[in-house]
Amino acid sequence: MFLKLENITKGYGTPQSANYQLVLNNISLEVQEGESIAIIGPSGSGKTTLLNLIGSLDHPDKGKILFKSRDITGLSKNEIVKFRNKEIGFVFQMHHLLPQCTLLENVLLPTLPDKEDTGAQQRAEALIKRVGLWEHQNKKPQLLSGGECQRAAVVRAMINNPGLLLADEPTGALDHENAVHLIDLLIELNRTDKVTLLMVTHSGELAEKMDKVFRLKDGKLDLINDS
């Protein structure tokens, strides 16, 4: 099993206290390597919380998250940082590119902790060419369009060849045309590079392009479409 969530519960506040707000209630999920999965649901239902737990940015109150049979909920802080940098790629609603860095420099940021990674520059250049941003590699984000910045963010997420790509409303700040182009890029990466894709989205149109669609509502995760 590539990714498995076992009875995940997450809330905010102190458990067993009056101020505890339950967000995810005993959720289980199994994801096969190479699958593309969309998670939809109303605002405030916990979609981003779920993605943060899978990406080891947060910790569940109860339950386990297994990645390639390894319990990532039991890792130390240093182990989590190394795991996240190597195994997980993140694409957020906003690109979060550093304004003082060029596109190429932004893409290379996740490779900096590994001093022995001699192939980083070559991988970055190949990915930048692949997504059609080669002529912009030395430009800073303020000189790029929103769609170009988001494509650069996808390249940055892919630079360490992660097994899992997490996308949290990646088209939320884009117009429809750029949103379609970005989803097509994510699907291409999923199918040609075999990277497993989990995407949170409000768009039913975009969700339908994924292999499976789950709805998160009232703390529960339900499969609503399996192509």
C-alpha positions, 0 to 999 in steps of 0.5 A, a space after each residue: 500500500 502506497 498511502 494509508 490513513 487509519 482511523 484519523 481524528 483531528 480537531 482544534 482545542 483541547 480534546 475532551 474539553 468544551 472548546 474542542 472542535 472536531 474536524 475529521 472524525 475517524 477517517 480511513 483512506 487507502 491510496 494506490 501508487 500512481 492514482 489521482 484523487 480529488 477531495 471536494 466538500 464545503 468550505 470549512 469541512 477540513 479539506 486543507 486539514 486533511 491534506 496537511 496531515 497527509 503531508 506531515 505538516 500537522 499531526 492527528 489527535 488519533 490514528 496513523 498515516 502510513 506512507 509506503 508502510 512507514 508510520 509517518 505519525 511516529 517520526 521525529 521532527 528531523 525525520 519529518 523534515 527529511 521525509 517531507 522534502 524528499 517524498 512530498 511535493 506541495 502546490 498551494 492556492 497561492 504560488 508562494 514564490 520568493 519575490 527576491 529570487 528568480 524563477 530558476 532560483 525558486 525552483 531550486 530551493 527545495 534542493 538546497 539541504 542536499 549538498 550532494 545533489 549534483 543533478 538538481 540544476 539539470 532537473 530544474 532546467 528540464 522541468 522548466 522547459 517542459 512546462 514552457 517557462 524556459 524564456 522566463 527562468 531568470 525573471 522574478 515572480 513579479 514579472 510573471 503572470 499568475 498562471 506562469 507563477 503557478 506552473 513554476 510552483 508545480 515545477 518547484 514541487 516536482 524538483 526532488 522527484 516526490 512520490 506524492 504531490 499534494 495540491 490545495 485548491 491549486 487553481 483557486 487564484 486563476 482564471 478558467 483558461 489557466 486553471 484548465 492548463 494547470 490541471 492538465 499539467 498536473 494530470 500529465 505529471 501524474 500519468 507520465 511521471 507516475 507521481 500520485 496526485 491528491 488534490 483539494 478543489 471546489 470545482 466539480 469539473 476539475 475533480 471529474 478529471 481525477 481517477 477517484 473523487 471523495 467528498 469530505 463533509 461533517 468530518 466524514 470522507 466518502 467515495 462518490 466517483 471511481 472511474 
